[in-house]
Amino acid sequence: MYNQEAKADKGKLQLTLVPRQIIREIAKVRMYGTQKYKDPENWKRVEIERYRDAAFRHFLAYLDDPQSIDEESGLTHLSHLACNIAFLCELQRPKIILSSEGLQIGDVTFKANDECLFKKLAELEEAYVAGHITMDMYLNEYNKMVNIKREKEKQDEKTDNDTLDYITFGPDSSIRKKD
């Protein structure tokens, strides 16, 4: 591995491992979509199910003929499939907003005084960004934390730092009780 004293990047994603052609193919589809819809951000306002359907349609067209071209755009179905999957990956990741009131992930806000919870969420986010856990694992663990928080709020309106003190992340990214 590289010398970490000169540049500390251990555990960070090695984006040079991603085949560059997929980035080019997605860019082609994005350029076509931006020209067609006149807004480079319009894709963020589309329901996720529509991207699933579109990805599936392009995948079936690709399976029928791996060299097939989308009639409307003139681009390959495989390129459209890659772009739809990129949209799905981005849209399915919970949006995280940090404010003076606390941390909002999706539609759930964690109060600023939930220090233990903040730490667990930060560990989860770090593991995901570093590529140590998959998006499915990320969402699964996040949902477990949300459920624990909601159960605690049902029991007691006052949220304290001891709420999640017994939780740790296992090597397989599962949440379990501390030993």
C-alpha positions in Angstrom: 0.0 0.0 0.0 1.0 3.6 -0.3 2.9 5.6 2.3 0.2 7.2 4.4 2.6 9.8 5.9 2.8 11.7 2.5 -1.0 11.5 1.9 -3.5 10.0 4.3 -6.0 8.3 2.0 -6.2 4.8 3.5 -9.8 3.5 3.5 -10.9 6.1 0.8 -12.5 4.9 -2.4 -10.1 4.2 -5.3 -12.1 5.8 -8.0 -9.5 4.9 -10.6 -10.7 1.3 -10.3 -14.0 2.3 -12.0 -13.9 1.6 -15.7 -13.9 5.1 -17.4 -16.1 4.0 -20.3 -19.2 3.8 -18.0 -18.7 7.4 -17.0 -18.5 8.4 -20.7 -21.7 6.4 -21.5 -23.6 8.0 -18.6 -22.4 11.4 -19.7 -23.8 10.8 -23.2 -27.2 9.9 -21.8 -27.1 12.9 -19.4 -26.2 15.3 -22.3 -29.1 13.9 -24.4 -31.5 14.3 -21.4 -30.3 17.8 -20.6 -30.8 18.8 -24.2 -34.3 17.1 -24.4 -35.6 18.4 -21.0 -33.7 21.7 -20.9 -32.7 21.2 -17.2 -29.7 19.2 -16.0 -31.3 18.6 -12.6 -34.8 17.4 -13.8 -33.9 13.8 -13.1 -34.0 14.5 -9.4 -37.7 15.2 -9.6 -38.7 11.9 -11.1 -40.3 9.1 -9.0 -37.8 6.3 -8.3 -40.2 3.7 -9.7 -40.0 5.2 -13.1 -36.2 4.8 -13.1 -36.6 1.2 -12.1 -39.1 0.6 -15.0 -36.8 2.4 -17.4 -33.7 0.5 -16.3 -35.7 -2.8 -16.7 -36.9 -1.8 -20.2 -33.3 -0.9 -21.3 -32.0 -4.1 -19.7 -34.5 -6.3 -21.6 -33.7 -4.5 -24.8 -30.0 -5.1 -24.2 -30.6 -8.8 -23.4 -32.5 -9.1 -26.7 -29.7 -7.5 -28.6 -26.5 -6.4 -26.8 -25.7 -3.9 -29.6 -29.2 -2.5 -29.7 -29.8 1.3 -30.0 -32.5 3.3 -28.4 -34.6 4.7 -31.3 -35.3 8.1 -29.7 -31.8 9.0 -28.5 -29.6 7.0 -30.9 -27.6 5.8 -27.9 -27.2 2.2 -26.8 -29.7 0.6 -24.4 -26.7 -0.4 -22.2 -25.8 3.3 -21.8 -29.4 4.2 -20.8 -29.3 1.3 -18.4 -26.1 2.5 -16.8 -27.5 6.0 -16.4 -30.8 4.8 -14.9 -28.8 2.7 -12.4 -26.7 5.7 -11.5 -29.9 7.7 -10.9 -31.2 4.9 -8.7 -28.0 4.7 -6.7 -28.1 8.4 -6.0 -31.8 8.7 -5.3 -31.9 5.7 -2.9 -29.2 7.1 -0.7 -30.7 9.0 2.3 -30.1 12.7 2.1 -28.2 14.0 5.1 -28.6 17.6 6.3 -26.7 18.9 9.3 -28.1 22.0 11.0 -28.1 23.7 14.4 -31.2 21.7 15.3 -29.6 18.3 14.6 -29.1 15.8 11.8 -31.8 15.1 9.3 -31.6 11.9 7.3 -34.4 11.4 5.0 -37.6 12.4 6.9 -36.1 11.7 10.3 -34.4 14.4 12.4 -32.0 13.4 15.2 -31.6 16.1 17.8 -28.2 17.7 18.3 -28.0 16.3 21.9 -28.0 12.7 20.6 -24.2 12.5 20.7 -24.1 8.7 20.8 -26.4 8.5 17.8 -24.4 11.1 15.9 -21.3 8.9 16.4 -23.1 5.8 15.2 -24.4 7.6 12.1 -21.0 9.0 11.4 -19.5 5.5 11.6 -22.1 4.2 9.3 -21.6 7.0 6.8 -17.9 6.6 6.9 -18.2 2.8 6.3 -20.4 3.4 3.3 -18.3 6.2 1.7 -15.2 4.1 2.2 -16.9 1.2 0.3 -16.8 -1.2 3.4 -20.5 -1.7 3.3 -23.0 -1.8 0.4 -25.9 0.6 0.0 -28.3 -2.2 1.1 -26.3 -2.6 4.3 -26.2 1.1 4.8 -30.0 1.5 4.4 -30.7 -1.5 6.5 -28.6 -0.2 9.4 -29.9 3.3 9.0 -33.5 2.0 9.2 -32.6 0.0 12.3 -31.4 3.2 14.0 -34.5 5.1 12.9 -36.7 2.4 14.4 -34.7 2.4 17.7 -35.0 6.2 17.8 -38.8 6.1 17.2 -39.3 3.4 19.8 -37.4 5.4 22.3 -39.4 8.5 21.5 -42.6 6.6 22.1 -41.4 5.5 25.5 -40.0 8.9 26.5 -40.4 12.3 25.0 -37.0 13.3 26.2 -34.1 11.9 24.1 -30.9 11.3 26.0 -27.4 10.3 25.0 -27.7 6.8 26.6 -30.4 5.8 24.0 -28.1 3.9 21.8 -25.1 3.4 24.1 -25.4 -0.4 23.9 -25.1 -0.6 20.1 -22.0 -1.4 18.2 -21.3 -2.3 14.5 -20.3 -5.8 13.9 -17.6 -6.8 11.4 -20.4 -7.8 9.0 -22.0 -4.3 9.5 -24.8 -5.6 11.7 -25.9 -3.8 14.8 -25.5 -5.8 17.9 -25.2 -5.3 21.7 -21.8 -4.4 23.0 -20.0 -7.2 24.8 
